[in-house]
Amino acid sequence: MKFTKIECWSEEFRLSEPYTIAYETVSSFENIFLRTETDKGLVAVGCAAPDKTLTGETADIVLEKFRSVIEPYLRNCDPFRYVWILESLRESLKECPSTMAMVDMMLYDLLAKVTAIPLYKLLGGFRESIPTSITIGIMPLKETIEKAVELVKNGFQIIKVKGGMNVAEDVERILKLRETLGEHVSLRFDANQGYTVSDAIKFISSTKKAAIELFEQPTPKNNFEWLGIVTKKTEVTVMADESLMNLKDAFRITRNDLTDMINIKLMKVGGITEALHINSAAKAAGIEAMVGCMDECELGISAGLHFALARPNIIYADLDGHIGIIGDPTAGTILIKEGIIYPNHQPGLGF
C-alpha cells in the first residue's frame, strides 16, 4: 500500500463562550488537518492543535513542517511501518509535538481502517466508554455557580474548575460549588502552574471539606521540586500536566514520586505511540493516568478517547476541548451522553 494523495490545511475555530485560565484567555484557536488517500481507496486523517505556550508551535510552523518534511517523506514510505516512519520523522519534528501527533494519529487511523474496526479495539479495547470531566474557566463566583448548575443539569457529573490566580477566590468558589452541587458531583481543580508551594498547601487545607478529587499542576512546570513537595504534603491526589511533556519527564516524575497521577495529552507528547510508552512508565511506577486534551476539534478528542479506552491504567478522562466549537467539521466523531464519552464505533477514528 502507498499514499497517492497527501494534503494539509488549517482551520480557525471560534468558541461560543471564551474561557480564562491562569495565564491566558481563549476565544478562538487553530487546528491543522492532515488527510491522506491510498492506492487501496482508503482515506486516513489526523490533526494538530498547536499551542505556542504549551507545545511551542504555531499553525504556520505545523504547515511548514508538512511541506518541508512530512509530505515528501510520506510519499515514499510504506504506511504499515508506522514505528519506523515516526522514528524517522522524530529528529526533524522534535520541537513540534502536535505535528508529530497529527502524523501518528493519521497512521493509526489508517491501520484501524484497514482492519475495519474502531481504533480502541486495535489498541487493546479495555473499555467501551469513559466519564469525562467538563471545565469551567476562571470567572466570577456567581457565574461559576450558574455554569456548574447548568452543566450538571445537562448530565455532567465531574466538574473541573480552573484557577491559580487568587487563592482566596479559588477557595471560595470550590466551597460554594460543593455547597450548591452536593456530594454526588466530583470536583477537580486545575491551578495551571499558578501557585507557590504555600499557596497550594493553603488551598488544599482550606478546601478540605469540599473533598476535591484531583489537584492538577499546582506549581510552575519546570519546578519539579515544588511539585514533589506539594505531592508529599497534601492528602489530595496531585496530578502533573504541564510538567510532563515527554517520556523523559514521565520517568523523572514517576521515579522520584513527584506526583500521584499524570495527565497525558496526545498533542503535547507527540501522539499515541509516545503516549503508550508514557502510560507504561506510569504503570510501572504504580501511578495511574488521565487522558486530557487541548483546544481540539472532535477528531483530536477522538484520538485521545480511543487511547483512553484501550488501557486499564487510564482511569480518568478530561476530553471536553471540542465543546463550544462553532462549526466543527468533524462533529459526530465522538458521542457524549450523561457525561460519558463514547466512540461512534466506525472504523479508525470514526471520521
Protein Blocks (a to p, Z undefined) as FASTA:
>chain_A
ZZfbdcddddddddfbdcddfkbccfbdcddddddddfkopacdddddddfklnopafkl
mmmmmmmmmmmmmmmccfklmmlmmmmmmmmmmmmmklmmmmmmmmmmmmmmmnopafkl
mnnomafbdcdddddddddfklmmmmmmmmmmnopabdcddehjbmklmmmmmmmmmmmn
ommbccdddeehpacfklmmmmmmmmmmnopabdchkbafklmmlmmmmmmmpcbdcddf
klpmbfklmmmmmmnopafbdcddfklnopjklmmmmmmmmmmnopacddddddddfklm
mmmmmmmmmpmklmbdcdfklgopahiakgokacceehiacdehighjhZZ
